[in-house]
Amino acid sequence: MHNPLMHGPFLFHIDALFYFLFGDSDAVSRAPAALAGVVLVALPWLLRGPKLLGRWGALASSLFILASPSILFYTRFIRHDPFTLVGVLLLVICVVRYLE
């Protein structure tokens, strides 16, 4: 049995913040996940160093994330997936940059 409380309090708090700032509507409820999707597309740019992906590799990674149907689908709804992807990609970037 699915229970929305299993996803943790972050979704409730981020949506409450957006409702407080912009009012409550369907568009506002989808905005945090959409912004997480935008951040997710921009994150590979942090790996553009010559020893990492390079400029063209970072651009190609961003384009692949942008064109991904599953990421596009899940960044349209109030779900934990886009925020988890941003956190995981940030963690990978931090580890790779630390090792560099």
SULTAKA-V463845 format. One record per backbone hydrogen bond with DSSP energy under -0.5 kcal/mol. NH is the residue of the N-H (numbers start at 1). CO is the residue of the C=O. If there is no record, write none. Layout:
nh=[NH/NH]
co=[CO/CO]
This chain:
nh=[6/7/8/13/14/15/16/17/18/19/20/21/22/23/25/29/30/31/32/34/35/36/37/38/39/40/41/42/43/44/45/46/47/48/52/53/54/54/57/58/59/60/61/62/63/64/65/66/67/68/68/72/73/74/75/76/77/79/84/85/86/87/88/89/90/91/92/93/94/95/96/97/98/99/100]
co=[3/4/5/9/10/11/12/13/14/15/16/17/18/19/23/25/26/27/28/30/31/32/33/34/35/36/37/38/39/40/42/43/44/45/49/47/47/49/53/54/55/56/57/58/59/60/61/62/63/64/65/68/69/70/71/73/74/77/80/81/82/83/84/85/86/87/88/89/90/91/92/93/94/95/96]
